[in-house]
Amino acid sequence: MMIDFLNESEMEFLNKNMIVKEYKKGEQIYTPLNICKYLSFVLGGSVRLVKYSTDGREQIVAILKKGAFFGEALVFEQLHYPVYVIADKDCKIGNITKDTLIQISSMNKKFMEVFLSEITTKIFILNNQIEILSLKTVKDKLIKFLYNHYELKKTHIFKLPYTKQKIANMIGSSREVVSRNFKELEEEGAFHYDKDKIVLNLDYFNEKMYNFS
């Protein structure tokens, strides 16, 4: 978390200039009608960034957990949020203005480096999400989803980051179809389960990624 790199006086300055609010699960934090005035930190719980189709179906753009932040691409120009920001769980959000962000960044070089690194990671995730949605079949979307998570975590053994319902919402499918395709992938040898973790067969995934390119 970026603020972990701040010293005592910097934390004191941040706390004096941070507006902290708590939200219940399912509560809307921001909507596309709101102008982004803050860089927001997830201090506890998690939030999800979503869009809605014309028939009301939810499309998850991202799920942000404790330590993540949002609004970094909007706050400097005070643009409208392009998505709905919803409390995925009971959460605590800390908000700072762009002036506070600039001051903190000038006070602590490491804070700025981590901030820029996190922005790079979010761009990587967003680009991959766009690529996933461009694929035609649910199976291909799941293959890309799992491979992206492997690249992000730098390990082929991990717990699924989200429930299958949330994965379905992220790739534009249903839980039932996602579950069926997970089973088919397992039968094809794409992965196997080790207790509560999934173990990817990298030979399988590397071949699929080559075919996608």
mmCIF file of the C-alpha atoms, coordinates in Angstrom:
data_MODEL
# 
_entry.id   MODEL 
# 
loop_
_atom_site.group_PDB 
_atom_site.id 
_atom_site.type_symbol 
_atom_site.label_atom_id 
_atom_site.label_alt_id 
_atom_site.label_comp_id 
_atom_site.label_asym_id 
_atom_site.label_entity_id 
_atom_site.label_seq_id 
_atom_site.pdbx_PDB_ins_code 
_atom_site.Cartn_x 
_atom_site.Cartn_y 
_atom_site.Cartn_z 
_atom_site.occupancy 
_atom_site.B_iso_or_equiv 
_atom_site.pdbx_formal_charge 
_atom_site.auth_seq_id 
_atom_site.auth_comp_id 
_atom_site.auth_asym_id 
_atom_site.auth_atom_id 
_atom_site.pdbx_PDB_model_num 
ATOM 1   C CA . MET A 1 1   ? 0.000   0.000   0.000   1.00 0.00 ? 1   MET A CA 1 
ATOM 2   C CA . MET A 1 2   ? 1.438   3.375   -0.988  1.00 0.00 ? 2   MET A CA 1 
ATOM 3   C CA . ILE A 1 3   ? 0.814   5.057   2.335   1.00 0.00 ? 3   ILE A CA 1 
ATOM 4   C CA . ASP A 1 4   ? 2.936   2.404   4.082   1.00 0.00 ? 4   ASP A CA 1 
ATOM 5   C CA . PHE A 1 5   ? 5.997   4.196   2.680   1.00 0.00 ? 5   PHE A CA 1 
ATOM 6   C CA . LEU A 1 6   ? 5.179   7.463   4.447   1.00 0.00 ? 6   LEU A CA 1 
ATOM 7   C CA . ASN A 1 7   ? 7.019   8.466   7.607   1.00 0.00 ? 7   ASN A CA 1 
ATOM 8   C CA . GLU A 1 8   ? 5.296   9.717   10.751  1.00 0.00 ? 8   GLU A CA 1 
ATOM 9   C CA . SER A 1 9   ? 5.155   13.403  9.789   1.00 0.00 ? 9   SER A CA 1 
ATOM 10  C CA . GLU A 1 10  ? 3.987   12.577  6.250   1.00 0.00 ? 10  GLU A CA 1 
ATOM 11  C CA . MET A 1 11  ? 1.275   10.294  7.636   1.00 0.00 ? 11  MET A CA 1 
ATOM 12  C CA . GLU A 1 12  ? 0.184   13.062  9.980   1.00 0.00 ? 12  GLU A CA 1 
ATOM 13  C CA . PHE A 1 13  ? -0.085  15.440  7.021   1.00 0.00 ? 13  PHE A CA 1 
ATOM 14  C CA . LEU A 1 14  ? -2.023  12.849  5.005   1.00 0.00 ? 14  LEU A CA 1 
ATOM 15  C CA . ASN A 1 15  ? -4.448  12.091  7.821   1.00 0.00 ? 15  ASN A CA 1 
ATOM 16  C CA . LYS A 1 16  ? -5.162  15.789  8.314   1.00 0.00 ? 16  LYS A CA 1 
ATOM 17  C CA . ASN A 1 17  ? -5.999  16.117  4.624   1.00 0.00 ? 17  ASN A CA 1 
ATOM 18  C CA . MET A 1 18  ? -7.849  12.843  4.063   1.00 0.00 ? 18  MET A CA 1 
ATOM 19  C CA . ILE A 1 19  ? -11.631 12.510  4.189   1.00 0.00 ? 19  ILE A CA 1 
ATOM 20  C CA . VAL A 1 20  ? -12.558 9.012   5.380   1.00 0.00 ? 20  VAL A CA 1 
ATOM 21  C CA . LYS A 1 21  ? -16.000 7.519   4.788   1.00 0.00 ? 21  LYS A CA 1 
ATOM 22  C CA . GLU A 1 22  ? -17.479 4.077   5.384   1.00 0.00 ? 22  GLU A CA 1 
ATOM 23  C CA . TYR A 1 23  ? -19.957 2.289   3.130   1.00 0.00 ? 23  TYR A CA 1 
ATOM 24  C CA . LYS A 1 24  ? -22.126 -0.799  3.494   1.00 0.00 ? 24  LYS A CA 1 
ATOM 25  C CA . LYS A 1 25  ? -21.996 -3.699  1.023   1.00 0.00 ? 25  LYS A CA 1 
ATOM 26  C CA . GLY A 1 26  ? -23.926 -2.839  -2.130  1.00 0.00 ? 26  GLY A CA 1 
ATOM 27  C CA . GLU A 1 27  ? -23.951 0.909   -1.467  1.00 0.00 ? 27  GLU A CA 1 
ATOM 28  C CA . GLN A 1 28  ? -23.110 3.195   -4.398  1.00 0.00 ? 28  GLN A CA 1 
ATOM 29  C CA . ILE A 1 29  ? -20.036 5.290   -3.685  1.00 0.00 ? 29  ILE A CA 1 
ATOM 30  C CA . TYR A 1 30  ? -19.853 7.153   -6.989  1.00 0.00 ? 30  TYR A CA 1 
ATOM 31  C CA . THR A 1 31  ? -21.836 7.106   -10.246 1.00 0.00 ? 31  THR A CA 1 
ATOM 32  C CA . PRO A 1 32  ? -21.219 8.535   -13.740 1.00 0.00 ? 32  PRO A CA 1 
ATOM 33  C CA . LEU A 1 33  ? -23.184 11.582  -12.608 1.00 0.00 ? 33  LEU A CA 1 
ATOM 34  C CA . ASN A 1 34  ? -20.436 12.420  -10.099 1.00 0.00 ? 34  ASN A CA 1 
ATOM 35  C CA . ILE A 1 35  ? -17.345 14.460  -10.925 1.00 0.00 ? 35  ILE A CA 1 
ATOM 36  C CA . CYS A 1 36  ? -14.122 12.957  -9.567  1.00 0.00 ? 36  CYS A CA 1 
ATOM 37  C CA . LYS A 1 37  ? -12.681 15.396  -7.035  1.00 0.00 ? 37  LYS A CA 1 
ATOM 38  C CA . TYR A 1 38  ? -10.454 12.956  -5.140  1.00 0.00 ? 38  TYR A CA 1 
ATOM 39  C CA . LEU A 1 39  ? -7.928  10.203  -5.392  1.00 0.00 ? 39  LEU A CA 1 
ATOM 40  C CA . SER A 1 40  ? -9.612  7.482   -3.355  1.00 0.00 ? 40  SER A CA 1 
ATOM 41  C CA . PHE A 1 41  ? -7.870  4.758   -1.327  1.00 0.00 ? 41  PHE A CA 1 
ATOM 42  C CA . VAL A 1 42  ? -9.525  1.508   -0.293  1.00 0.00 ? 42  VAL A CA 1 
ATOM 43  C CA . LEU A 1 43  ? -8.555  1.453   3.389   1.00 0.00 ? 43  LEU A CA 1 
ATOM 44  C CA . GLY A 1 44  ? -10.672 -1.602  4.204   1.00 0.00 ? 44  GLY A CA 1 
ATOM 45  C CA . GLY A 1 45  ? -13.025 -4.022  2.476   1.00 0.00 ? 45  GLY A CA 1 
ATOM 46  C CA . SER A 1 46  ? -13.335 -3.882  -1.310  1.00 0.00 ? 46  SER A CA 1 
ATOM 47  C CA . VAL A 1 47  ? -15.135 -2.022  -4.085  1.00 0.00 ? 47  VAL A CA 1 
ATOM 48  C CA . ARG A 1 48  ? -16.106 -2.989  -7.598  1.00 0.00 ? 48  ARG A CA 1 
ATOM 49  C CA . LEU A 1 49  ? -16.147 -0.796  -10.681 1.00 0.00 ? 49  LEU A CA 1 
ATOM 50  C CA . VAL A 1 50  ? -19.078 -1.688  -12.907 1.00 0.00 ? 50  VAL A CA 1 
ATOM 51  C CA . LYS A 1 51  ? -21.050 -0.705  -15.966 1.00 0.00 ? 51  LYS A CA 1 
ATOM 52  C CA . TYR A 1 52  ? -24.625 -1.700  -16.720 1.00 0.00 ? 52  TYR A CA 1 
ATOM 53  C CA . SER A 1 53  ? -26.075 -2.941  -19.996 1.00 0.00 ? 53  SER A CA 1 
ATOM 54  C CA . THR A 1 54  ? -29.350 -1.562  -21.303 1.00 0.00 ? 54  THR A CA 1 
ATOM 55  C CA . ASP A 1 55  ? -31.160 -4.552  -19.787 1.00 0.00 ? 55  ASP A CA 1 
ATOM 56  C CA . GLY A 1 56  ? -29.599 -3.927  -16.368 1.00 0.00 ? 56  GLY A CA 1 
ATOM 57  C CA . ARG A 1 57  ? -26.936 -6.634  -16.407 1.00 0.00 ? 57  ARG A CA 1 
ATOM 58  C CA . GLU A 1 58  ? -23.808 -5.802  -14.441 1.00 0.00 ? 58  GLU A CA 1 
ATOM 59  C CA . GLN A 1 59  ? -20.432 -5.810  -16.192 1.00 0.00 ? 59  GLN A CA 1 
ATOM 60  C CA . ILE A 1 60  ? -17.570 -5.796  -13.681 1.00 0.00 ? 60  ILE A CA 1 
ATOM 61  C CA . VAL A 1 61  ? -14.633 -3.722  -14.897 1.00 0.00 ? 61  VAL A CA 1 
ATOM 62  C CA . ALA A 1 62  ? -12.469 -4.312  -11.828 1.00 0.00 ? 62  ALA A CA 1 
ATOM 63  C CA . ILE A 1 63  ? -12.567 -5.296  -8.179  1.00 0.00 ? 63  ILE A CA 1 
ATOM 64  C CA . LEU A 1 64  ? -10.333 -3.244  -5.905  1.00 0.00 ? 64  LEU A CA 1 
ATOM 65  C CA . LYS A 1 65  ? -9.276  -4.581  -2.518  1.00 0.00 ? 65  LYS A CA 1 
ATOM 66  C CA . LYS A 1 66  ? -7.580  -3.013  0.508   1.00 0.00 ? 66  LYS A CA 1 
ATOM 67  C CA . GLY A 1 67  ? -4.539  -1.015  -0.572  1.00 0.00 ? 67  GLY A CA 1 
ATOM 68  C CA . ALA A 1 68  ? -5.859  -0.190  -4.040  1.00 0.00 ? 68  ALA A CA 1 
ATOM 69  C CA . PHE A 1 69  ? -6.884  3.251   -5.234  1.00 0.00 ? 69  PHE A CA 1 
ATOM 70  C CA . PHE A 1 70  ? -9.062  4.756   -7.929  1.00 0.00 ? 70  PHE A CA 1 
ATOM 71  C CA . GLY A 1 71  ? -9.729  8.110   -9.568  1.00 0.00 ? 71  GLY A CA 1 
ATOM 72  C CA . GLU A 1 72  ? -6.098  8.696   -10.513 1.00 0.00 ? 72  GLU A CA 1 
ATOM 73  C CA . ALA A 1 73  ? -6.935  9.189   -14.198 1.00 0.00 ? 73  ALA A CA 1 
ATOM 74  C CA . LEU A 1 74  ? -9.778  11.601  -13.479 1.00 0.00 ? 74  LEU A CA 1 
ATOM 75  C CA . VAL A 1 75  ? -8.892  13.755  -10.493 1.00 0.00 ? 75  VAL A CA 1 
ATOM 76  C CA . PHE A 1 76  ? -6.461  16.090  -12.249 1.00 0.00 ? 76  PHE A CA 1 
ATOM 77  C CA . GLU A 1 77  ? -9.098  17.233  -14.739 1.00 0.00 ? 77  GLU A CA 1 
ATOM 78  C CA . GLN A 1 78  ? -12.107 16.595  -12.460 1.00 0.00 ? 78  GLN A CA 1 
ATOM 79  C CA . LEU A 1 79  ? -13.843 14.406  -15.035 1.00 0.00 ? 79  LEU A CA 1 
ATOM 80  C CA . HIS A 1 80  ? -16.991 12.366  -14.487 1.00 0.00 ? 80  HIS A CA 1 
ATOM 81  C CA . TYR A 1 81  ? -16.572 8.780   -13.331 1.00 0.00 ? 81  TYR A CA 1 
ATOM 82  C CA . PRO A 1 82  ? -16.968 6.491   -16.377 1.00 0.00 ? 82  PRO A CA 1 
ATOM 83  C CA . VAL A 1 83  ? -18.280 3.670   -14.160 1.00 0.00 ? 83  VAL A CA 1 
ATOM 84  C CA . TYR A 1 84  ? -20.299 3.016   -11.023 1.00 0.00 ? 84  TYR A CA 1 
ATOM 85  C CA . VAL A 1 85  ? -18.172 2.530   -7.903  1.00 0.00 ? 85  VAL A CA 1 
ATOM 86  C CA . ILE A 1 86  ? -19.977 0.155   -5.538  1.00 0.00 ? 86  ILE A CA 1 
ATOM 87  C CA . ALA A 1 87  ? -19.050 -1.275  -2.141  1.00 0.00 ? 87  ALA A CA 1 
ATOM 88  C CA . ASP A 1 88  ? -18.370 -4.929  -2.903  1.00 0.00 ? 88  ASP A CA 1 
ATOM 89  C CA . LYS A 1 89  ? -18.071 -5.530  0.844   1.00 0.00 ? 89  LYS A CA 1 
ATOM 90  C CA . ASP A 1 90  ? -18.421 -3.176  3.790   1.00 0.00 ? 90  ASP A CA 1 
ATOM 91  C CA . CYS A 1 91  ? -15.567 -0.793  3.116   1.00 0.00 ? 91  CYS A CA 1 
ATOM 92  C CA . LYS A 1 92  ? -13.678 2.280   4.255   1.00 0.00 ? 92  LYS A CA 1 
ATOM 93  C CA . ILE A 1 93  ? -12.582 4.830   1.656   1.00 0.00 ? 93  ILE A CA 1 
ATOM 94  C CA . GLY A 1 94  ? -10.025 7.604   2.145   1.00 0.00 ? 94  GLY A CA 1 
ATOM 95  C CA . ASN A 1 95  ? -10.183 10.592  -0.206  1.00 0.00 ? 95  ASN A CA 1 
ATOM 96  C CA . ILE A 1 96  ? -7.492  13.177  -0.921  1.00 0.00 ? 96  ILE A CA 1 
ATOM 97  C CA . THR A 1 97  ? -7.487  16.101  -3.362  1.00 0.00 ? 97  THR A CA 1 
ATOM 98  C CA . LYS A 1 98  ? -5.021  16.408  -6.229  1.00 0.00 ? 98  LYS A CA 1 
ATOM 99  C CA . ASP A 1 99  ? -3.198  19.153  -4.290  1.00 0.00 ? 99  ASP A CA 1 
ATOM 100 C CA . THR A 1 100 ? -2.641  16.797  -1.357  1.00 0.00 ? 100 THR A CA 1 
ATOM 101 C CA . LEU A 1 101 ? -1.477  14.077  -3.758  1.00 0.00 ? 101 LEU A CA 1 
ATOM 102 C CA . ILE A 1 102 ? 1.027   16.457  -5.363  1.00 0.00 ? 102 ILE A CA 1 
ATOM 103 C CA . GLN A 1 103 ? 2.360   17.574  -1.981  1.00 0.00 ? 103 GLN A CA 1 
ATOM 104 C CA . ILE A 1 104 ? 2.742   14.015  -0.679  1.00 0.00 ? 104 ILE A CA 1 
ATOM 105 C CA . SER A 1 105 ? 4.486   12.960  -3.904  1.00 0.00 ? 105 SER A CA 1 
ATOM 106 C CA . SER A 1 106 ? 6.956   15.836  -3.593  1.00 0.00 ? 106 SER A CA 1 
ATOM 107 C CA . MET A 1 107 ? 7.631   14.928  0.050   1.00 0.00 ? 107 MET A CA 1 
ATOM 108 C CA . ASN A 1 108 ? 8.251   11.215  -0.548  1.00 0.00 ? 108 ASN A CA 1 
ATOM 109 C CA . LYS A 1 109 ? 9.894   9.872   -3.716  1.00 0.00 ? 109 LYS A CA 1 
ATOM 110 C CA . LYS A 1 110 ? 9.065   6.233   -2.893  1.00 0.00 ? 110 LYS A CA 1 
ATOM 111 C CA . PHE A 1 111 ? 5.376   7.089   -2.568  1.00 0.00 ? 111 PHE A CA 1 
ATOM 112 C CA . MET A 1 112 ? 5.460   8.597   -6.057  1.00 0.00 ? 112 MET A CA 1 
ATOM 113 C CA . GLU A 1 113 ? 7.329   5.588   -7.495  1.00 0.00 ? 113 GLU A CA 1 
ATOM 114 C CA . VAL A 1 114 ? 4.799   3.137   -6.064  1.00 0.00 ? 114 VAL A CA 1 
ATOM 115 C CA . PHE A 1 115 ? 1.933   5.337   -7.255  1.00 0.00 ? 115 PHE A CA 1 
ATOM 116 C CA . LEU A 1 116 ? 3.275   5.307   -10.833 1.00 0.00 ? 116 LEU A CA 1 
ATOM 117 C CA . SER A 1 117 ? 3.970   1.563   -10.635 1.00 0.00 ? 117 SER A CA 1 
ATOM 118 C CA . GLU A 1 118 ? 0.395   0.896   -9.531  1.00 0.00 ? 118 GLU A CA 1 
ATOM 119 C CA . ILE A 1 119 ? -0.949  2.992   -12.392 1.00 0.00 ? 119 ILE A CA 1 
ATOM 120 C CA . THR A 1 120 ? 1.131   0.907   -14.826 1.00 0.00 ? 120 THR A CA 1 
ATOM 121 C CA . THR A 1 121 ? -0.283  -2.312  -13.346 1.00 0.00 ? 121 THR A CA 1 
ATOM 122 C CA . LYS A 1 122 ? -3.854  -0.991  -13.638 1.00 0.00 ? 122 LYS A CA 1 
ATOM 123 C CA . ILE A 1 123 ? -3.280  -0.087  -17.301 1.00 0.00 ? 123 ILE A CA 1 
ATOM 124 C CA . PHE A 1 124 ? -1.997  -3.648  -17.869 1.00 0.00 ? 124 PHE A CA 1 
ATOM 125 C CA . ILE A 1 125 ? -5.116  -5.100  -16.220 1.00 0.00 ? 125 ILE A CA 1 
ATOM 126 C CA . LEU A 1 126 ? -7.465  -2.810  -18.148 1.00 0.00 ? 126 LEU A CA 1 
ATOM 127 C CA . ASN A 1 127 ? -5.839  -3.591  -21.491 1.00 0.00 ? 127 ASN A CA 1 
ATOM 128 C CA . ASN A 1 128 ? -6.094  -7.301  -20.772 1.00 0.00 ? 128 ASN A CA 1 
ATOM 129 C CA . GLN A 1 129 ? -9.735  -6.919  -19.756 1.00 0.00 ? 129 GLN A CA 1 
ATOM 130 C CA . ILE A 1 130 ? -10.467 -5.267  -23.099 1.00 0.00 ? 130 ILE A CA 1 
ATOM 131 C CA . GLU A 1 131 ? -8.656  -8.103  -24.875 1.00 0.00 ? 131 GLU A CA 1 
ATOM 132 C CA . ILE A 1 132 ? -10.659 -10.708 -22.939 1.00 0.00 ? 132 ILE A CA 1 
ATOM 133 C CA . LEU A 1 133 ? -13.953 -9.135  -23.973 1.00 0.00 ? 133 LEU A CA 1 
ATOM 134 C CA . SER A 1 134 ? -12.849 -9.148  -27.612 1.00 0.00 ? 134 SER A CA 1 
ATOM 135 C CA . LEU A 1 135 ? -12.492 -12.953 -27.628 1.00 0.00 ? 135 LEU A CA 1 
ATOM 136 C CA . LYS A 1 136 ? -15.402 -14.916 -29.054 1.00 0.00 ? 136 LYS A CA 1 
ATOM 137 C CA . THR A 1 137 ? -15.859 -17.925 -26.759 1.00 0.00 ? 137 THR A CA 1 
ATOM 138 C CA . VAL A 1 138 ? -16.208 -18.158 -22.987 1.00 0.00 ? 138 VAL A CA 1 
ATOM 139 C CA . LYS A 1 139 ? -13.478 -20.812 -22.919 1.00 0.00 ? 139 LYS A CA 1 
ATOM 140 C CA . ASP A 1 140 ? -11.006 -18.498 -24.656 1.00 0.00 ? 140 ASP A CA 1 
ATOM 141 C CA . LYS A 1 141 ? -11.965 -15.684 -22.274 1.00 0.00 ? 141 LYS A CA 1 
ATOM 142 C CA . LEU A 1 142 ? -11.290 -17.926 -19.269 1.00 0.00 ? 142 LEU A CA 1 
ATOM 143 C CA . ILE A 1 143 ? -7.960  -19.044 -20.694 1.00 0.00 ? 143 ILE A CA 1 
ATOM 144 C CA . LYS A 1 144 ? -6.905  -15.419 -21.125 1.00 0.00 ? 144 LYS A CA 1 
ATOM 145 C CA . PHE A 1 145 ? -8.274  -14.499 -17.692 1.00 0.00 ? 145 PHE A CA 1 
ATOM 146 C CA . LEU A 1 146 ? -6.268  -17.247 -15.951 1.00 0.00 ? 146 LEU A CA 1 
ATOM 147 C CA . TYR A 1 147 ? -3.110  -16.490 -17.924 1.00 0.00 ? 147 TYR A CA 1 
ATOM 148 C CA . ASN A 1 148 ? -3.360  -12.791 -17.073 1.00 0.00 ? 148 ASN A CA 1 
ATOM 149 C CA . HIS A 1 149 ? -3.593  -13.666 -13.394 1.00 0.00 ? 149 HIS A CA 1 
ATOM 150 C CA . TYR A 1 150 ? -0.515  -15.898 -13.721 1.00 0.00 ? 150 TYR A CA 1 
ATOM 151 C CA . GLU A 1 151 ? 1.420   -13.018 -15.300 1.00 0.00 ? 151 GLU A CA 1 
ATOM 152 C CA . LEU A 1 152 ? 0.254   -10.594 -12.632 1.00 0.00 ? 152 LEU A CA 1 
ATOM 153 C CA . LYS A 1 153 ? 1.057   -12.876 -9.680  1.00 0.00 ? 153 LYS A CA 1 
ATOM 154 C CA . LYS A 1 154 ? 4.173   -14.377 -11.303 1.00 0.00 ? 154 LYS A CA 1 
ATOM 155 C CA . THR A 1 155 ? 3.163   -17.858 -10.166 1.00 0.00 ? 155 THR A CA 1 
ATOM 156 C CA . HIS A 1 156 ? 1.158   -20.612 -11.843 1.00 0.00 ? 156 HIS A CA 1 
ATOM 157 C CA . ILE A 1 157 ? -0.277  -21.770 -8.503  1.00 0.00 ? 157 ILE A CA 1 
ATOM 158 C CA . PHE A 1 158 ? -2.889  -19.512 -6.947  1.00 0.00 ? 158 PHE A CA 1 
ATOM 159 C CA . LYS A 1 159 ? -6.369  -19.265 -5.513  1.00 0.00 ? 159 LYS A CA 1 
ATOM 160 C CA . LEU A 1 160 ? -9.013  -18.016 -7.897  1.00 0.00 ? 160 LEU A CA 1 
ATOM 161 C CA . PRO A 1 161 ? -9.129  -14.273 -7.204  1.00 0.00 ? 161 PRO A CA 1 
ATOM 162 C CA . TYR A 1 162 ? -12.927 -14.048 -7.488  1.00 0.00 ? 162 TYR A CA 1 
ATOM 163 C CA . THR A 1 163 ? -16.022 -16.218 -7.294  1.00 0.00 ? 163 THR A CA 1 
ATOM 164 C CA . LYS A 1 164 ? -17.231 -17.769 -10.540 1.00 0.00 ? 164 LYS A CA 1 
ATOM 165 C CA . GLN A 1 165 ? -20.220 -15.432 -10.467 1.00 0.00 ? 165 GLN A CA 1 
ATOM 166 C CA . LYS A 1 166 ? -17.904 -12.409 -10.393 1.00 0.00 ? 166 LYS A CA 1 
ATOM 167 C CA . ILE A 1 167 ? -15.702 -13.907 -13.101 1.00 0.00 ? 167 ILE A CA 1 
ATOM 168 C CA . ALA A 1 168 ? -18.853 -14.364 -15.193 1.00 0.00 ? 168 ALA A CA 1 
ATOM 169 C CA . ASN A 1 169 ? -19.764 -10.714 -14.634 1.00 0.00 ? 169 ASN A CA 1 
ATOM 170 C CA . MET A 1 170 ? -16.276 -9.672  -15.687 1.00 0.00 ? 170 MET A CA 1 
ATOM 171 C CA . ILE A 1 171 ? -16.253 -11.604 -18.963 1.00 0.00 ? 171 ILE A CA 1 
ATOM 172 C CA . GLY A 1 172 ? -19.886 -11.074 -19.918 1.00 0.00 ? 172 GLY A CA 1 
ATOM 173 C CA . SER A 1 173 ? -21.238 -14.549 -19.252 1.00 0.00 ? 173 SER A CA 1 
ATOM 174 C CA . SER A 1 174 ? -23.260 -16.471 -16.656 1.00 0.00 ? 174 SER A CA 1 
ATOM 175 C CA . ARG A 1 175 ? -22.073 -18.462 -13.656 1.00 0.00 ? 175 ARG A CA 1 
ATOM 176 C CA . GLU A 1 176 ? -23.439 -21.697 -15.103 1.00 0.00 ? 176 GLU A CA 1 
ATOM 177 C CA . VAL A 1 177 ? -21.586 -21.272 -18.401 1.00 0.00 ? 177 VAL A CA 1 
ATOM 178 C CA . VAL A 1 178 ? -18.363 -20.295 -16.602 1.00 0.00 ? 178 VAL A CA 1 
ATOM 179 C CA . SER A 1 179 ? -18.598 -23.351 -14.313 1.00 0.00 ? 179 SER A CA 1 
ATOM 180 C CA . ARG A 1 180 ? -19.159 -25.655 -17.297 1.00 0.00 ? 180 ARG A CA 1 
ATOM 181 C CA . ASN A 1 181 ? -16.173 -24.238 -19.151 1.00 0.00 ? 181 ASN A CA 1 
ATOM 182 C CA . PHE A 1 182 ? -13.952 -24.478 -16.073 1.00 0.00 ? 182 PHE A CA 1 
ATOM 183 C CA . LYS A 1 183 ? -14.826 -28.182 -15.912 1.00 0.00 ? 183 LYS A CA 1 
ATOM 184 C CA . GLU A 1 184 ? -14.042 -28.632 -19.613 1.00 0.00 ? 184 GLU A CA 1 
ATOM 185 C CA . LEU A 1 185 ? -10.688 -26.874 -19.207 1.00 0.00 ? 185 LEU A CA 1 
ATOM 186 C CA . GLU A 1 186 ? -9.802  -29.105 -16.281 1.00 0.00 ? 186 GLU A CA 1 
ATOM 187 C CA . GLU A 1 187 ? -10.705 -32.205 -18.325 1.00 0.00 ? 187 GLU A CA 1 
ATOM 188 C CA . GLU A 1 188 ? -8.499  -30.927 -21.177 1.00 0.00 ? 188 GLU A CA 1 
ATOM 189 C CA . GLY A 1 189 ? -5.549  -30.698 -18.779 1.00 0.00 ? 189 GLY A CA 1 
ATOM 190 C CA . ALA A 1 190 ? -5.365  -26.908 -18.678 1.00 0.00 ? 190 ALA A CA 1 
ATOM 191 C CA . PHE A 1 191 ? -5.077  -27.042 -14.891 1.00 0.00 ? 191 PHE A CA 1 
ATOM 192 C CA . HIS A 1 192 ? -5.746  -29.168 -11.846 1.00 0.00 ? 192 HIS A CA 1 
ATOM 193 C CA . TYR A 1 193 ? -6.733  -28.336 -8.302  1.00 0.00 ? 193 TYR A CA 1 
ATOM 194 C CA . ASP A 1 194 ? -4.446  -28.736 -5.321  1.00 0.00 ? 194 ASP A CA 1 
ATOM 195 C CA . LYS A 1 195 ? -6.724  -28.347 -2.319  1.00 0.00 ? 195 LYS A CA 1 
ATOM 196 C CA . ASP A 1 196 ? -8.026  -24.764 -2.594  1.00 0.00 ? 196 ASP A CA 1 
ATOM 197 C CA . LYS A 1 197 ? -5.532  -23.676 -5.246  1.00 0.00 ? 197 LYS A CA 1 
ATOM 198 C CA . ILE A 1 198 ? -5.497  -23.973 -9.006  1.00 0.00 ? 198 ILE A CA 1 
ATOM 199 C CA . VAL A 1 199 ? -2.308  -25.196 -10.730 1.00 0.00 ? 199 VAL A CA 1 
ATOM 200 C CA . LEU A 1 200 ? -1.928  -24.101 -14.339 1.00 0.00 ? 200 LEU A CA 1 
ATOM 201 C CA . ASN A 1 201 ? -0.385  -26.304 -17.015 1.00 0.00 ? 201 ASN A CA 1 
ATOM 202 C CA . LEU A 1 202 ? 1.856   -23.655 -18.562 1.00 0.00 ? 202 LEU A CA 1 
ATOM 203 C CA . ASP A 1 203 ? 2.539   -25.711 -21.704 1.00 0.00 ? 203 ASP A CA 1 
ATOM 204 C CA . TYR A 1 204 ? -1.202  -25.677 -22.401 1.00 0.00 ? 204 TYR A CA 1 
ATOM 205 C CA . PHE A 1 205 ? -1.535  -21.948 -21.733 1.00 0.00 ? 205 PHE A CA 1 
ATOM 206 C CA . ASN A 1 206 ? 1.586   -20.940 -23.666 1.00 0.00 ? 206 ASN A CA 1 
ATOM 207 C CA . GLU A 1 207 ? 0.284   -22.778 -26.716 1.00 0.00 ? 207 GLU A CA 1 
ATOM 208 C CA . LYS A 1 208 ? -3.108  -21.059 -26.406 1.00 0.00 ? 208 LYS A CA 1 
ATOM 209 C CA . MET A 1 209 ? -1.507  -17.640 -25.990 1.00 0.00 ? 209 MET A CA 1 
ATOM 210 C CA . TYR A 1 210 ? 0.556   -18.249 -29.140 1.00 0.00 ? 210 TYR A CA 1 
ATOM 211 C CA . ASN A 1 211 ? -2.639  -19.067 -31.031 1.00 0.00 ? 211 ASN A CA 1 
ATOM 212 C CA . PHE A 1 212 ? -4.271  -15.863 -29.741 1.00 0.00 ? 212 PHE A CA 1 
ATOM 213 C CA . SER A 1 213 ? -1.422  -13.708 -31.039 1.00 0.00 ? 213 SER A CA 1 
# 
